[in-house]
């Protein structure tokens, strides 16, 4: 009997160890067709239709899967209509541009979105073959797109409220019946504000009992009464609206202006990000393919930027015909986005797209990252400011419901005859660009650019531009919670055909009206405009909102405007429209006061951050100056001067010590040549041999695309020390080395790695034996 029991136990145990077959099911599918307007093309893009001329358009296959097992399952699209996706990408028509599963693998019990980006219109129903672990699935995607889809999602109330906006893309009657979140029917918690659509939209306000975690994946699904279904899978973004500048580096000044983010072309280190955090600022920066381990999850990280302007890189992809090159780098962006999410599940990934293959570029790349940014510098190339609104509109229609950011022109370039307007923008041109971007659907902003280098003349050179940026950002900050959930529409109208007007639907209780007078002209040396008087704006009766108060959004304040509400709608009159305005239409009388209270709390927090940061920086400066005095005073006999500059040159600077009173007390480089840095010769005596030494030096302007390398070599060339460090913490860097024998040695301090190859080093270093006594400083 005991043997029978034991046998049964062994049998039960072995069965328990057998892996349970993963079950992945197709949840829903649809064809996400490209939608656009009358956009000017810059280069031919085969298959990606001119939207204004045809209804047969390319798009994306969307397949949603549910993993009904207790373990994550990898799911991958492998074939379309029986032909491998890889073959469809590489054939002579390059029919498939990129594909991915989001998230990957599919979480246990979770959902994911499988996307295939097509180059050509879907002629008939497509059958997408998926490999899900050991399963092979087939999903049929109808060639007829549904009459609506999800175009905007915004997270507010500390991620406890989700604003979803469905957009009609065909005029046939549609009624939204169900709202699902991760497969759970949450219709009873959702306020469906226009289930039959109003002016082509249906806003939905979803209240959650628990907040969504920032960075977490969620699948949102809407079901119409006739069973047609659309969905989207997104990572949750926090309630931070980017009001940034490329290259902003004077953090205290930036905060005072109203800037809350700076974007950089190279990776940032912890020390830099710590300083940003002190000021309450964030930074977006390029990271190559994956973020450095030491910055992952840092509170000052806004987003990781991948390959800058991949559409521009596509232009040089000579392996493919010119009219098919757009999207050549799509798989690289997909792969790097996945790597970033795996490395840092909290921080979003952002890609910037320029004007190459416009507007096809937006439709190819905008669905990959969490945030897509469109840069457009119209004055530089002699194009109208309206290009800013056009590019954002195309980008938003391509990216929806992902967040779109705008990068308008606030500098100027002097690169020869192709630069049409060799002047900075006038302040009104700055304001108009930002208004165009806001009205077209941007929910983040970053001016290009702050600093001056080579033939780029930065905004900081021009106080009038910085003031215009500051006034713009402070206005936007005042209504930031509304902008983060805004969806652009044409609900409001104006009888003046020279007034550009957009209505941003911002949840249940508010609208923002973006009003721009188009009576202006940008000239090579001038900007002329004609202010308008008595501009009348009309709003129809809106089913979910009856205007209670209308206010002009000013610099840190609201100004009440008269309104007349009747059964036919609402009439608002602007006594004067200089160039443009943002108007708040509130359904709740107390909303302006709530927004103003939030803004004043933000100002208080900003002021305290400036104070704390100043005190922190004062302590650091005092520590560095004290250490410098100790080192130069105590260890004068240990100074080693007269380095050999390696692809560098001498400079005069007041920021480095100068124990030998030399004219050029520093060395500097700006080159991609290697090695770059400095090389010092030092002779070690018998008394110093076998003794640990500390080498103190100073560095500055170290471009963060590279890293620090130190090498100590014996007379025969053998390395005594070789070490790399990406960043420094503390005031004065040093490293330790033990010279094993009395001899001549070479010390090299180098800038290594990729990135903008700039940096500075002190001309003198101090090679201090341990017997001299230690000093507090920042070690390796």
Buried (B, 14 or more C-beta within 10 A) or exposed (E): EEEEEEEEEEEEEEEEEEEEEBEBEBBBBBBBBBBBEEBEEBBBBBBBBBBEEEEEBBBBBBBBBBBBBEBBBEBBBBBBEEEBBEEBBEEEEBBBBBBBBBBBBBBEBBBBBBBBBBBBBBEEEBBBBBBBBEBEBEBEBBBEBBBBBBBBBBBBBEBBBBBBBBBBBEEEEBEBBBBBBBBEEBBEBBEBBBBEBBBBBBBBBBEBEEBBBBBBBBBBBBBBEEEBBBBBBBBBBBBBBBBBBBBBEBBBEBBEBBBBBBBBBBBBBBEBBBBBBBBBBBBBBBBBBBBBEEBBEBEBBBBBBBBBBBBBBBBEBEEBEBBBBBBBBBBBBBBBBBBBBEBBBBBBBBBBBBBBBBBBBBBBBBBBBBBBBBBBBBBBBEBBBBBBBBBBBBBBBBBBBBBBBBBBBBBBBEEEEEBEBBBBBBBBBBBBBBBBBBBBBBBBBBBBBBBBEEEBBBBBBBEEBBEBBBBBBBBBBBBBBBBBBBBBBEBBBBEBEEBBBBBBBBBBBBBBBBBBBBBBEBEEEEBEBEEBEEBEBBBEBBEBBEBBBBBBBBEBBBEEBEBEBEEEBBBBEBEEBEBBBBBBBBBBEEBBEEBBEBBEEBBEEBEEBBEEBEEBBEEEEEBBEBBBEBBBEBBEEBBBBEBEBBBBEBBEBEEBBBBEEBEBBBBBBBEEEBBBBBBBEBEBEEEBEEBEBBBBBBBEBBBBBBBBBBBBBBEEEEEBBEBEBBBBEBBBBBBBBBBEEEBEBBBBBBBBBEBBBBBBBBBBBBBBBEEBEEBEBBEB
